[in-house]
Amino acid sequence: MKGSQLVAIIKRLEAMQESDSTETQTRRFEKNGDERGLVSYDPQTETFELEEMATHQTFKFDNIDLVAMEIFDLLDDGTDPEDETPSAAE
């Protein structure tokens, strides 16, 4: 059984929050070498900012669960070969 991708995302976001630095922390989220999103955490405002690389849209979050779900959706596009099942026609 594969580990939870959502737990891994949350751990990376928590590490950003727990840093002792007062500087903005950033993390890139990729799938198969394709950068899907860039997340910044501002410790001054305690907010996350997510930039979707495909559309260059930016979203702000003050809740770690909401940003984690958005990142999960960006990374989960249904192209994981381990998740594919043969069609009935094969």
Z-matrix of the N, CA and C atoms (Angstrom, degrees):
N
C 1 1.448
C 2 1.526 1 108.46
N 3 1.327 2 115.79 1 134.84
C 4 1.450 3 122.16 2 179.11
C 5 1.520 4 110.63 3 -75.66
N 6 1.352 5 117.24 4 147.17
C 7 1.454 6 121.63 5 176.18
C 8 1.521 7 110.85 6 -69.13
N 9 1.299 8 115.50 7 161.90
C 10 1.460 9 121.02 8 -178.25
C 11 1.525 10 111.10 9 -72.18
N 12 1.312 11 116.07 10 123.67
C 13 1.450 12 121.30 11 176.62
C 14 1.534 13 109.99 12 -69.91
N 15 1.319 14 116.99 13 -34.38
C 16 1.462 15 121.29 14 -179.61
C 17 1.531 16 111.08 15 -65.35
N 18 1.332 17 117.38 16 -40.55
C 19 1.469 18 121.12 17 177.74
C 20 1.526 19 109.78 18 -62.67
N 21 1.326 20 117.38 19 -41.75
C 22 1.465 21 121.01 20 179.35
C 23 1.529 22 110.72 21 -62.60
N 24 1.314 23 117.32 22 -40.14
C 25 1.465 24 121.57 23 178.32
C 26 1.528 25 109.86 24 -63.79
N 27 1.316 26 116.88 25 -46.74
C 28 1.466 27 121.03 26 -178.53
C 29 1.528 28 110.75 27 -62.65
N 30 1.326 29 117.63 28 -39.44
C 31 1.467 30 120.42 29 178.50
C 32 1.525 31 111.12 30 -61.47
N 33 1.319 32 117.20 31 -40.46
C 34 1.469 33 120.17 32 178.41
C 35 1.526 34 110.55 33 -66.21
N 36 1.319 35 117.02 34 -39.77
C 37 1.469 36 120.60 35 178.88
C 38 1.527 37 111.12 36 -67.76
N 39 1.330 38 116.61 37 -40.11
C 40 1.469 39 120.26 38 178.06
C 41 1.523 40 111.18 39 -63.88
N 42 1.331 41 116.97 40 -37.11
C 43 1.467 42 120.37 41 178.10
C 44 1.527 43 110.36 42 -62.06
N 45 1.321 44 116.68 43 -34.61
C 46 1.464 45 120.57 44 176.78
C 47 1.530 46 109.97 45 -65.39
N 48 1.328 47 116.64 46 -42.25
C 49 1.462 48 121.23 47 -179.22
C 50 1.528 49 111.88 48 -68.35
N 51 1.323 50 117.24 49 -34.94
C 52 1.458 51 121.78 50 -173.58
C 53 1.523 52 113.86 51 -85.00
N 54 1.315 53 117.76 52 -3.55
C 55 1.456 54 120.91 53 179.41
C 56 1.524 55 109.94 54 -63.79
N 57 1.333 56 116.16 55 142.51
C 58 1.464 57 121.30 56 179.17
C 59 1.525 58 112.38 57 -78.71
N 60 1.311 59 116.21 58 -8.56
C 61 1.457 60 120.88 59 -177.51
C 62 1.533 61 111.49 60 -73.24
N 63 1.314 62 115.23 61 147.32
C 64 1.470 63 119.83 62 174.54
C 65 1.529 64 109.98 63 -93.78
N 66 1.338 65 115.84 64 -0.24
C 67 1.459 66 121.82 65 178.27
C 68 1.530 67 110.38 66 -80.25
N 69 1.318 68 116.31 67 154.42
C 70 1.457 69 121.41 68 175.67
C 71 1.528 70 109.13 69 -66.43
N 72 1.320 71 116.47 70 130.69
C 73 1.463 72 123.30 71 178.63
C 74 1.524 73 108.76 72 -95.28
N 75 1.338 74 118.21 73 142.08
C 76 1.468 75 121.20 74 176.96
C 77 1.522 76 110.13 75 -131.23
N 78 1.316 77 115.29 76 148.26
C 79 1.467 78 122.48 77 176.06
C 80 1.525 79 108.11 78 -140.42
N 81 1.316 80 115.13 79 143.02
C 82 1.466 81 121.67 80 175.38
C 83 1.524 82 108.34 81 -101.64
N 84 1.307 83 115.32 82 141.31
C 85 1.455 84 120.76 83 177.21
C 86 1.526 85 107.80 84 -119.10
N 87 1.334 86 115.15 85 122.63
C 88 1.456 87 122.18 86 -175.22
C 89 1.521 88 111.02 87 -126.52
N 90 1.325 89 114.36 88 158.89
C 91 1.463 90 120.72 89 171.36
C 92 1.522 91 106.93 90 -136.64
N 93 1.317 92 115.86 91 122.45
C 94 1.459 93 122.75 92 -178.97
C 95 1.524 94 111.91 93 52.27
N 96 1.327 95 117.23 94 40.62
C 97 1.453 96 122.20 95 178.41
C 98 1.516 97 115.18 96 80.76
N 99 1.317 98 117.03 97 -2.17
C 100 1.463 99 122.19 98 -179.96
C 101 1.530 100 108.93 99 -97.89
N 102 1.331 101 116.52 100 114.62
C 103 1.462 102 120.13 101 -179.17
C 104 1.524 103 109.38 102 -69.88
N 105 1.328 104 115.48 103 121.08
C 106 1.465 105 121.07 104 -177.39
C 107 1.517 106 112.83 105 -100.96
N 108 1.346 107 116.76 106 -34.77
C 109 1.459 108 119.45 107 -176.88
C 110 1.509 109 112.10 108 -155.39
N 111 1.325 110 114.50 109 155.12
C 112 1.448 111 122.51 110 176.17
C 113 1.518 112 106.85 111 -125.00
N 114 1.339 113 116.00 112 122.61
C 115 1.463 114 120.78 113 -177.75
C 116 1.521 115 109.07 114 -112.79
N 117 1.318 116 115.38 115 134.02
C 118 1.458 117 122.11 116 174.61
C 119 1.516 118 108.15 117 -119.04
N 120 1.336 119 115.52 118 143.51
C 121 1.465 120 120.69 119 175.53
C 122 1.519 121 108.16 120 -122.70
N 123 1.320 122 116.20 121 123.97
C 124 1.459 123 122.11 122 178.49
C 125 1.525 124 108.62 123 -101.60
N 126 1.338 125 117.53 124 109.41
C 127 1.468 126 119.46 125 -177.81
C 128 1.532 127 112.99 126 -67.96
N 129 1.326 128 117.39 127 -21.93
C 130 1.461 129 119.99 128 178.92
C 131 1.531 130 111.51 129 -67.82
N 132 1.334 131 116.30 130 -43.25
C 133 1.474 132 120.93 131 -178.60
C 134 1.522 133 112.14 132 -100.01
N 135 1.357 134 115.89 133 -8.12
C 136 1.472 135 122.44 134 -177.15
C 137 1.528 136 111.23 135 55.39
N 138 1.341 137 115.83 136 44.20
C 139 1.456 138 120.76 137 179.19
C 140 1.528 139 110.66 138 -126.39
N 141 1.327 140 114.67 139 151.15
C 142 1.451 141 122.96 140 175.13
C 143 1.526 142 108.01 141 -102.25
N 144 1.325 143 115.46 142 147.46
C 145 1.458 144 121.09 143 173.08
C 146 1.519 145 107.04 144 -127.73
N 147 1.308 146 116.83 145 126.16
C 148 1.459 147 122.86 146 -179.05
C 149 1.520 148 108.93 147 -112.94
N 150 1.336 149 115.84 148 124.27
C 151 1.464 150 120.40 149 173.03
C 152 1.516 151 107.82 150 -107.26
N 153 1.332 152 116.13 151 121.21
C 154 1.454 153 121.20 152 174.91
C 155 1.520 154 106.96 153 -80.83
N 156 1.324 155 117.03 154 118.74
C 157 1.450 156 121.02 155 -172.71
C 158 1.530 157 112.65 156 -67.86
N 159 1.311 158 119.20 157 -33.14
C 160 1.460 159 121.33 158 -178.12
C 161 1.530 160 112.05 159 -66.64
N 162 1.328 161 116.75 160 -37.06
C 163 1.467 162 120.81 161 -175.76
C 164 1.525 163 112.81 162 -110.15
N 165 1.321 164 116.46 163 -12.25
C 166 1.469 165 123.59 164 -175.20
C 167 1.532 166 112.11 165 58.88
N 168 1.324 167 115.85 166 26.15
C 169 1.464 168 120.53 167 173.10
C 170 1.520 169 107.91 168 -82.43
N 171 1.339 170 115.76 169 146.67
C 172 1.453 171 121.64 170 -179.69
C 173 1.522 172 109.52 171 -120.81
N 174 1.338 173 115.10 172 136.15
C 175 1.458 174 121.55 173 -179.50
C 176 1.523 175 108.84 174 -129.26
N 177 1.327 176 117.17 175 141.46
C 178 1.469 177 122.21 176 178.40
C 179 1.527 178 109.31 177 -109.47
N 180 1.346 179 114.65 178 142.49
C 181 1.455 180 121.73 179 -178.53
C 182 1.522 181 109.54 180 -136.72
N 183 1.324 182 116.27 181 142.98
C 184 1.460 183 120.17 182 172.25
C 185 1.525 184 110.32 183 -113.53
N 186 1.337 185 115.84 184 13.55
C 187 1.455 186 122.21 185 -177.75
C 188 1.528 187 108.60 186 -131.40
N 189 1.332 188 116.71 187 121.09
C 190 1.468 189 121.40 188 -176.78
C 191 1.533 190 112.07 189 -62.75
N 192 1.319 191 118.07 190 -33.81
C 193 1.460 192 120.74 191 -179.73
C 194 1.525 193 111.64 192 -66.29
N 195 1.324 194 116.41 193 -40.03
C 196 1.462 195 119.91 194 -178.37
C 197 1.525 196 111.57 195 -68.05
N 198 1.331 197 117.46 196 -43.10
C 199 1.457 198 119.31 197 178.53
C 200 1.525 199 110.43 198 -67.33
N 201 1.318 200 118.05 199 -36.26
C 202 1.470 201 121.33 200 177.88
C 203 1.527 202 111.02 201 -62.94
N 204 1.324 203 117.52 202 -40.91
C 205 1.469 204 120.54 203 178.98
C 206 1.525 205 111.21 204 -67.09
N 207 1.324 206 117.44 205 -36.79
C 208 1.468 207 120.79 206 177.39
C 209 1.526 208 110.48 207 -65.26
N 210 1.326 209 116.56 208 -43.24
C 211 1.468 210 120.44 209 178.09
C 212 1.522 211 109.76 210 -63.49
N 213 1.320 212 116.85 211 -43.59
C 214 1.463 213 121.07 212 178.32
C 215 1.525 214 110.08 213 -56.33
N 216 1.326 215 117.10 214 -45.63
C 217 1.466 216 120.98 215 179.24
C 218 1.528 217 111.87 216 -62.59
N 219 1.341 218 116.67 217 -38.00
C 220 1.463 219 120.13 218 177.98
C 221 1.528 220 111.63 219 -63.69
N 222 1.323 221 115.64 220 -38.60
C 223 1.457 222 120.42 221 -176.96
C 224 1.523 223 113.09 222 -82.82
N 225 1.314 224 117.53 223 -23.01
C 226 1.464 225 122.34 224 -176.38
C 227 1.517 226 109.82 225 -99.02
N 228 1.344 227 115.44 226 88.50
C 229 1.455 228 119.19 227 -178.94
C 230 1.523 229 112.80 228 -108.89
N 231 1.321 230 116.61 229 10.53
C 232 1.460 231 120.52 230 177.54
C 233 1.520 232 113.88 231 79.31
N 234 1.333 233 118.47 232 12.49
C 235 1.461 234 120.19 233 -178.22
C 236 1.518 235 113.42 234 -102.22
N 237 1.318 236 118.26 235 7.89
C 238 1.465 237 121.58 236 -179.94
C 239 1.526 238 108.92 237 -70.91
N 240 1.339 239 118.44 238 115.89
C 241 1.465 240 120.12 239 -177.33
C 242 1.514 241 113.95 240 -59.94
N 243 1.329 242 118.23 241 -27.13
C 244 1.469 243 120.22 242 179.29
C 245 1.526 244 111.30 243 -69.75
N 246 1.331 245 117.33 244 -24.19
C 247 1.460 246 121.32 245 -177.75
C 248 1.520 247 112.61 246 -90.97
N 249 1.350 248 117.79 247 -10.25
C 250 1.455 249 120.28 248 -176.46
C 251 1.524 250 110.50 249 -74.94
N 252 1.314 251 114.47 250 142.29
C 253 1.467 252 120.26 251 175.59
C 254 1.513 253 107.65 252 -119.95
N 255 1.321 254 117.70 253 145.99
C 256 1.471 255 119.66 254 179.91
C 257 1.520 256 110.87 255 -64.02
N 258 1.318 257 115.13 256 145.69
C 259 1.466 258 118.76 257 178.11
C 260 1.526 259 109.35 258 -78.21
N 261 1.316 260 116.03 259 164.60
C 262 1.467 261 121.20 260 -178.37
C 263 1.510 262 112.03 261 -66.62
N 264 1.339 263 118.39 262 -22.68
C 265 1.454 264 122.16 263 -178.01
C 266 1.531 265 112.20 264 -75.41
N 267 1.311 266 118.71 265 -17.12
C 268 1.468 267 121.00 266 -177.52
C 269 1.490 268 112.88 267 -78.20
